[in-house]
Amino acid sequence: MYKVLLVDDEYLEREALKIILHEELEGIMVVGEASTGRKAVELCETQNPDMIFMDIRMPGMDGLEATEIIKSRYREKIIIILTAYDDFRYAQKAIKAGADDYILKPARPADLAEAVKKHKKLKESIKEARVLNIDELIHQIHAEDYKSAKEKLKVVTHQLIRLYGEQQEQLKENAQMIVKKMLEACEHKGLKPMQHWDKGSSPLEGITLFTVKERLAQILDHVFEEIVHGKAVEDHKEIYAILNYIEKNIHRHITLEEAAEYVHLSSYYLSKLFKKELNINFIQYVTERRMERAKELLEHTNLPILNIALDLSYHEPNYFSKVFKKVVGMTPTEYRESKEKEKS
């Protein structure tokens, strides 16, 4: 049941809203009514509504002030401002106060229904995705799959910034929750990845909207450095240890012999194991992963192609371009240009 709170100092306006919501929508429950902003704040705490229809002009605390207070405490609450004043300045103030939508009085039934459906669906999809993505991230840590864990962390971080980018404390709280779950997954294996962190400092100390992505990635690196160092591979699956080792050293020229030595296997056996488990040979896999990294750098940075080649231990830029074209199907320059066109 989707819970709605109605806030308007006019009794008849609230009654009209109840009739519209009842006739136009299913699964909606009006859990409270308020005639002032102060009462709306109180009911928000006791009734825990999912959505609030808020009038702007009310005696005492008005709708804009109530919206600011509620949003500062409960960012996830959906607040739809209702006003009879057809003035863009009020819309600006409402959005600045944190309102999610803005509807003019007298509100048409179709407008109200559309607003409820839109925000109800968005909230449910965000909540589902947030839980799913964190669960998938933790699953990849348990599976000791560094490549997939990095990809999942990017998704989680993007969503974290989108949800709480303007709320510093909530951003930090949720980042701490993600770190806590990552560390619990690692400690489950008997490892302590943060034991080598700078003494006397917290991994999330001073975290901001602009540093959260880098800081979470850094912590994930610490987790997998400990996994790689301890070779804590479940069920003796050496292939996972090798894949993690490759990801951690993708910038270097990694040989089959070096990787075999890392897991105490013969080069011949590791070669057979790689082919059996991944249906691709060792050199081909490493090359493709290096080209994937090159694609990321070409798309998301302005680094010259020469620098990207050197970063990936290709000391001959022409050879790097030749390998890139063979794997990707176009030259590095063509790839970068194609991505720039897509963005524009």
C-alpha positions as CSV (number, residue, x, y, z in Angstrom):
1,M,0.0,0.0,0.0
2,Y,1.4,3.4,-1.0
3,K,0.9,5.9,1.8
4,V,0.0,9.5,1.1
5,L,-0.1,12.6,3.4
6,L,-2.3,15.6,2.4
7,V,-1.3,19.0,3.6
8,D,-3.6,22.0,2.8
9,D,-5.2,24.6,5.1
10,E,-8.4,24.3,3.1
11,Y,-10.6,21.4,4.3
12,L,-12.5,21.2,1.0
13,E,-9.2,21.1,-1.0
14,R,-8.1,18.0,1.1
15,E,-11.5,16.4,0.5
16,A,-11.2,17.0,-3.2
17,L,-7.7,15.4,-3.3
18,K,-9.0,12.3,-1.4
19,I,-11.8,11.9,-3.9
20,I,-9.5,12.2,-6.9
21,L,-6.9,9.8,-5.5
22,H,-9.6,7.3,-4.6
23,E,-11.2,7.4,-8.0
24,E,-8.1,7.6,-10.2
25,L,-5.7,5.2,-8.4
26,E,-5.5,1.8,-6.7
27,G,-3.3,0.8,-3.8
28,I,-3.3,4.3,-2.3
29,M,-3.9,5.0,1.4
30,V,-4.3,8.5,2.8
31,V,-2.5,8.1,6.2
32,G,-2.9,11.7,7.5
33,E,-4.1,15.3,6.9
34,A,-2.5,18.5,8.0
35,S,-3.5,22.2,7.7
36,T,-0.1,23.6,8.6
37,G,3.5,22.9,7.7
38,R,4.4,22.2,11.3
39,K,1.7,19.5,11.6
40,A,2.9,18.0,8.3
41,V,6.4,17.6,9.7
42,E,5.0,15.9,12.8
43,L,2.8,13.5,10.7
44,C,5.7,12.7,8.5
45,E,7.6,11.3,11.5
46,T,4.6,9.4,13.0
47,Q,2.8,8.1,9.8
48,N,5.9,7.6,7.5
49,P,4.1,8.5,4.2
50,D,5.7,7.7,0.8
51,M,4.3,10.8,-0.8
52,I,3.2,14.2,0.4
53,F,0.9,16.7,-1.4
54,M,2.0,20.0,0.0
55,D,0.2,23.4,-0.3
56,I,2.6,26.4,-0.5
57,R,0.5,29.0,1.3
58,M,-0.5,28.1,4.9
59,P,-0.6,29.9,8.2
60,G,2.5,29.6,10.4
61,M,5.1,27.3,8.8
62,D,4.3,27.4,5.1
63,G,4.7,24.5,2.6
64,L,8.2,25.6,1.4
65,E,9.7,25.6,4.9
66,A,8.0,22.3,5.7
67,T,9.4,20.8,2.5
68,E,13.0,21.9,3.4
69,I,12.7,20.3,6.9
70,I,11.2,17.1,5.7
71,K,13.7,16.7,2.8
72,S,16.6,17.4,5.1
73,R,15.5,14.5,7.3
74,Y,14.0,12.1,4.8
75,R,15.4,12.6,1.3
76,E,13.5,9.7,0.0
77,K,10.0,11.2,0.7
78,I,8.3,12.4,-2.5
79,I,6.9,15.9,-2.1
80,I,4.5,17.4,-4.7
81,I,3.9,21.1,-4.2
82,L,0.4,22.4,-4.9
83,T,-0.2,26.1,-5.5
84,A,-2.8,28.4,-7.0
85,Y,-0.1,30.9,-7.9
86,D,0.8,30.6,-11.5
87,D,4.2,32.2,-11.0
88,F,7.5,30.6,-12.0
89,R,9.2,32.1,-9.0
90,Y,7.2,29.8,-6.7
91,A,8.2,26.8,-8.8
92,Q,11.8,27.8,-8.4
93,K,11.4,28.1,-4.7
94,A,9.7,24.8,-4.5
95,I,12.4,22.9,-6.4
96,K,15.1,24.7,-4.4
97,A,13.3,23.5,-1.2
98,G,13.6,19.9,-2.4
99,A,10.2,19.3,-3.9
100,D,10.0,16.5,-6.5
101,D,7.2,18.0,-8.6
102,Y,5.0,21.1,-8.9
103,I,1.3,21.2,-9.8
104,L,-1.0,24.2,-10.2
105,K,-4.4,24.5,-8.6
106,P,-7.0,23.5,-9.4
107,A,-5.3,20.3,-10.0
108,R,-6.7,18.1,-12.8
109,P,-7.3,14.5,-11.8
110,A,-5.2,13.3,-14.7
111,D,-2.2,15.5,-13.5
112,L,-2.4,14.1,-10.0
113,A,-2.7,10.5,-11.1
114,E,0.2,10.9,-13.5
115,A,2.4,12.5,-10.8
116,V,1.7,9.7,-8.4
117,K,2.3,6.9,-10.9
118,K,5.6,8.5,-12.2
119,H,7.2,9.1,-8.8
120,K,5.9,5.8,-7.3
121,K,7.5,3.8,-10.2
122,L,10.7,5.8,-10.0
123,K,11.1,5.3,-6.2
124,E,10.4,1.6,-6.5
125,S,12.9,1.1,-9.3
126,I,15.6,3.1,-7.5
127,K,15.1,1.1,-4.3
128,E,15.2,-2.2,-6.1
129,A,18.2,-1.3,-8.2
130,R,20.1,0.0,-5.1
131,V,19.7,-3.2,-3.2
132,L,20.4,-5.4,-6.2
133,N,23.6,-3.6,-7.2
134,I,25.0,-3.7,-3.7
135,D,24.1,-7.4,-3.4
136,E,25.8,-8.1,-6.8
137,L,28.9,-6.2,-5.7
138,I,29.2,-8.2,-2.5
139,H,28.6,-11.4,-4.4
140,Q,31.6,-10.6,-6.7
141,I,33.8,-10.0,-3.7
142,H,32.7,-13.4,-2.2
143,A,33.4,-14.9,-5.6
144,E,36.8,-13.1,-5.7
145,D,36.1,-11.7,-9.2
146,Y,38.0,-8.4,-9.3
147,K,37.0,-7.4,-12.8
148,S,33.2,-7.9,-12.1
149,A,33.5,-6.3,-8.7
150,K,35.1,-3.1,-10.2
151,E,32.2,-2.9,-12.8
152,K,29.5,-3.4,-10.1
153,L,31.2,-0.8,-7.8
154,K,31.0,1.8,-10.7
155,V,27.3,1.2,-10.9
156,V,26.8,1.5,-7.2
157,T,28.9,4.6,-7.0
158,H,27.0,6.3,-9.8
159,Q,23.7,5.5,-8.1
160,L,25.0,6.7,-4.8
161,I,26.0,10.1,-6.3
162,R,22.7,10.4,-8.1
163,L,20.7,9.7,-5.0
164,Y,22.7,11.6,-2.4
165,G,25.0,13.9,-4.3
166,E,23.6,17.1,-2.6
167,Q,23.3,15.5,0.9
168,Q,26.8,15.3,2.3
169,E,25.8,13.4,5.5
170,Q,23.6,10.9,3.7
171,L,26.3,10.4,1.0
172,K,28.8,9.6,3.7
173,E,26.4,7.3,5.7
174,N,25.6,5.3,2.6
175,A,29.3,5.2,1.5
176,Q,30.1,3.8,5.0
177,M,27.4,1.2,4.6
178,I,28.9,0.0,1.3
179,V,32.4,-0.1,2.8
180,K,31.1,-2.0,5.8
181,K,29.5,-4.7,3.6
182,M,32.7,-4.9,1.5
183,L,34.8,-5.4,4.6
184,E,32.4,-8.0,6.1
185,A,32.6,-10.0,2.9
186,C,36.4,-9.9,3.1
187,E,36.6,-10.6,6.8
188,H,34.3,-13.6,6.2
189,K,37.4,-15.1,4.5
190,G,39.5,-14.4,7.6
191,L,41.2,-11.4,5.9
192,K,41.7,-7.9,7.2
193,P,42.2,-5.6,4.2
194,M,42.3,-2.4,6.1
195,Q,45.1,-3.3,8.5
196,H,47.6,-1.6,6.2
197,W,45.5,1.6,5.8
198,D,47.2,4.8,7.1
199,K,47.3,4.6,10.8
200,G,45.1,7.1,12.7
201,S,42.9,7.9,9.7
202,S,39.5,6.6,8.5
203,P,39.1,5.3,4.9
204,L,36.2,7.7,4.5
205,E,37.6,10.7,6.3
206,G,36.8,13.9,4.5
207,I,34.8,12.1,1.8
208,T,32.9,14.4,-0.6
209,L,30.8,14.2,-3.7
210,F,34.0,14.7,-5.7
211,T,36.1,12.1,-3.9
212,V,33.6,9.3,-3.1
213,K,34.2,7.4,-6.4
214,E,38.0,7.4,-6.0
215,R,37.8,6.5,-2.3
216,L,35.5,3.5,-2.7
217,A,37.6,2.2,-5.6
218,Q,40.7,2.6,-3.5
219,I,39.0,0.5,-0.7
220,L,38.0,-2.2,-3.1
221,D,41.6,-2.3,-4.3
222,H,42.7,-2.8,-0.7
223,V,40.2,-5.7,-0.4
224,F,41.5,-7.4,-3.5
225,E,45.2,-6.7,-2.6
226,E,44.6,-8.7,0.5
227,I,42.8,-11.5,-1.4
228,V,45.5,-11.7,-3.9
229,H,48.3,-11.5,-1.3
230,G,46.6,-14.2,0.8
231,K,45.5,-16.2,-2.3
232,A,42.3,-16.8,-0.5
233,V,40.7,-18.6,-3.4
234,E,37.6,-20.6,-2.6
235,D,37.5,-24.2,-3.5
236,H,41.1,-24.1,-4.7
237,K,40.1,-22.5,-8.0
238,E,43.4,-21.2,-9.1
239,I,41.9,-19.6,-12.2
240,Y,40.2,-16.9,-9.9
241,A,43.5,-16.1,-8.4
242,I,45.0,-15.6,-11.8
243,L,42.2,-13.4,-13.1
244,N,42.5,-11.2,-10.0
245,Y,46.3,-11.1,-10.5
246,I,45.9,-10.0,-14.1
247,E,43.4,-7.2,-13.2
248,K,45.7,-5.9,-10.5
249,N,48.7,-5.9,-12.9
250,I,46.9,-5.1,-16.2
251,H,49.3,-2.1,-16.8
252,R,52.3,-4.4,-16.9
253,H,53.4,-7.0,-19.5
254,I,52.3,-10.2,-17.7
255,T,53.7,-13.5,-19.0
256,L,52.3,-17.0,-18.6
257,E,55.4,-18.0,-16.7
258,E,55.0,-15.2,-14.2
259,A,51.3,-16.0,-13.6
260,A,52.1,-19.8,-13.3
261,E,54.7,-19.0,-10.7
262,Y,52.3,-16.9,-8.7
263,V,49.9,-19.9,-8.2
264,H,52.7,-22.5,-8.1
265,L,51.6,-24.3,-11.2
266,S,53.5,-25.3,-14.4
267,S,53.1,-23.0,-17.4
268,Y,51.8,-26.0,-19.4
269,Y,49.2,-26.9,-16.8
270,L,48.1,-23.2,-16.4
271,S,47.8,-22.9,-20.2
272,K,45.5,-25.9,-20.3
273,L,43.5,-24.7,-17.3
274,F,43.0,-21.3,-18.9
275,K,41.7,-22.8,-22.1
276,K,39.4,-25.2,-20.3
277,E,37.9,-22.7,-17.9
278,L,37.6,-19.6,-20.2
279,N,37.8,-21.1,-23.7
280,I,40.5,-18.6,-24.6
281,N,44.3,-18.7,-24.3
282,F,46.2,-16.7,-21.7
283,I,47.9,-14.2,-24.0
284,Q,44.7,-13.5,-25.9
285,Y,42.8,-12.9,-22.6
286,V,45.5,-10.5,-21.3
287,T,45.6,-8.6,-24.6
288,E,41.8,-8.2,-24.6
289,R,41.7,-7.0,-21.1
290,R,44.4,-4.4,-21.8
291,M,42.5,-3.2,-24.8
292,E,39.4,-2.9,-22.6
293,R,41.4,-0.7,-20.3
294,A,42.6,1.3,-23.3
295,K,39.0,1.8,-24.4
296,E,38.1,3.2,-21.0
297,L,41.0,5.7,-21.1
298,L,40.2,6.7,-24.7
299,E,36.6,7.4,-23.8
300,H,36.9,8.9,-20.4
301,T,40.2,10.8,-20.4
302,N,42.0,13.2,-22.7
303,L,45.3,11.3,-22.4
304,P,47.3,11.2,-25.6
305,I,47.4,7.8,-27.3
306,L,51.1,7.7,-26.7
307,N,50.6,8.0,-23.0
308,I,47.9,5.3,-23.0
309,A,50.2,3.0,-24.9
310,L,53.0,3.6,-22.4
311,D,50.6,3.2,-19.4
312,L,49.8,-0.3,-20.7
313,S,53.5,-1.2,-21.3
314,Y,53.4,-0.8,-25.0
315,H,56.6,1.0,-25.8
316,E,55.9,1.2,-29.5
317,P,52.8,3.3,-30.1
318,N,52.4,1.9,-33.7
319,Y,52.4,-1.6,-32.4
320,F,49.8,-0.7,-29.7
321,S,47.6,0.8,-32.5
322,K,48.0,-2.3,-34.5
323,V,46.9,-4.5,-31.6
324,F,44.0,-2.2,-30.7
325,K,42.7,-2.3,-34.3
326,K,42.9,-6.1,-34.5
327,V,41.0,-6.5,-31.2
328,V,38.5,-3.6,-31.5
329,G,38.1,-3.3,-35.2
330,M,39.2,0.4,-35.5
331,T,42.3,2.5,-34.6
332,P,42.5,4.2,-31.2
333,T,41.9,7.6,-32.9
334,E,38.8,6.3,-34.7
335,Y,37.5,4.8,-31.5
336,R,37.9,8.0,-29.5
337,E,36.3,10.0,-32.3
338,S,33.3,7.6,-32.5
339,K,32.7,8.0,-28.7
340,E,32.9,11.8,-28.9
341,K,30.3,11.7,-31.7
342,E,28.0,9.5,-29.5
343,K,28.3,12.0,-26.6
344,S,27.5,15.0,-28.9
